[in-house]
Amino acid sequence: MELKGSTALITGASRGIGRAIALYLAELGAQVAVNYASSEDDAHEVVELIKNKGGRAVAIKADVADVQDVESMFGKVLNEFGDLHILVNNAGINRDGLLIRMKQEDWDAVLDTNLRGVYNCSKEAARIMIRKRRGKIINISSVVGVSGNAGQSNYAAAKAGIIGFSKAIARELAPRNIQVNVVAPGFIKTDMTDRLPERVKQEMLNQIPLGRYGKPNEVAYIVGFLASDKSQYITGQVIHVDGGMIM
Ligand SMILES: NC(=O)c1ccc[n+]([C@@H]2O[C@H](COP(=O)([O-])OP(=O)(O)OC[C@H]3O[C@@H](n4cnc5c(N)ncnc54)[C@H](OP(=O)(O)O)[C@@H]3O)[C@@H](O)[C@H]2O)c1
């Protein structure tokens, strides 16, 4: 699998799954734009790791929920690399709480980052990719977007929304040779899941047939495949990387 000559933008690539995706796509030969919201040092560390191995990378600060930030980010990607072939919409947050206690701002924050962010970035990427009749958009949803989870109505709505959105644009963009797919991770060990109480972590573990949490790399490997030419005939699909939670 090779991504030499390709440019990839990965949102939320300063930490966790996005970081693993950025490092793996760079290892496959892609030039990588590492987007982050606030963790500047972490984003620069990812860029340095890539450069130290002979790759090309740039860190770009932008809030994916903010359309002006997003437009400026895509401008910077084009200035730096001249083109964009792969977009990975990975940036995401959670603000968990039961429905009757959920604050409006927690609903809005999660929908804005996790769903509006995917719309903002996909729209910019599609404009570039349509002209070249080539492109890969890979959206990171979640097992929770398929099965639901008590205490995560905002997160589940956004992650289910990503699936419907991706299937719609997969149909729109297929005639232009652009493939759009979704990766739905289960329970992956990152800052997002480290924050959960031990009781919740144990409950999650009990639901995983393979009996362990996933690693960020295990999500990155399938993203690498979906970003490559080896997946040219796959579009509109949801690939589960969850140790068997959804069968
Ligand atoms: N971990 C899991 O078990 C799991 C399971 C299913 C799905 N997912 C999904 O996988 C993705 C990555 O999760 P993770 O566990 O790696 O999370 P994480 O460790 O908390 O990292 C989140 C990343 O998203 C960035 N981000 C947050 N808000 C942003 C915004 N408004 N604009 C741009 N970037 C933003 C963060 O940037 P800063 O560092 O600058 O804040 C960070 O790089 C998310 O979409 C998440 O919902 C995770």
The ligand as an ORCA input file, in Angstrom:
! r2SCAN-3c Opt
* xyz 0 1
  N     -11.517      6.788     21.695
  C     -12.559      6.064     21.356
  O     -12.848      5.033     21.995
  C     -13.412      6.419     20.191
  C     -14.407      5.530     19.815
  C     -15.216      5.834     18.726
  C     -15.014      6.991     18.028
  N     -14.037      7.859     18.415
  C     -13.887      9.084     17.629
  O     -12.564      9.162     17.144
  C     -12.177     10.526     17.020
  C     -10.894     10.758     17.791
  O     -11.122     10.416     19.157
  P      -9.953     10.314     20.223
  O     -10.370      9.275     21.190
  O      -8.635     10.213     19.549
  O     -10.125     11.737     20.937
  P      -9.069     12.659     21.717
  O      -7.912     11.840     22.165
  O      -9.871     13.402     22.718
  O      -8.558     13.660     20.561
  C      -9.476     14.507     19.943
  C      -8.787     15.281     18.858
  O      -9.775     16.121     18.229
  C      -9.304     17.469     18.231
  N     -10.419     18.402     18.293
  C     -11.396     18.493     19.223
  N     -12.239     19.493     18.925
  C     -11.779     20.052     17.777
  C     -12.225     21.126     16.958
  N     -13.321     21.832     17.255
  N     -11.505     21.424     15.852
  C     -10.392     20.717     15.531
  N      -9.936     19.687     16.268
  C     -10.621     19.365     17.375
  C      -8.397     17.550     19.425
  O      -7.520     18.675     19.229
  P      -6.810     19.388     20.508
  O      -5.815     18.392     20.988
  O      -6.196     20.599     19.957
  O      -7.906     19.625     21.500
  C      -7.705     16.199     19.359
  O      -6.652     16.220     18.424
  C     -13.361     11.343     17.544
  O     -14.179     11.740     16.479
  C     -14.094     10.349     18.421
  O     -15.452     10.675     18.559
  C     -13.238      7.606     19.481
*
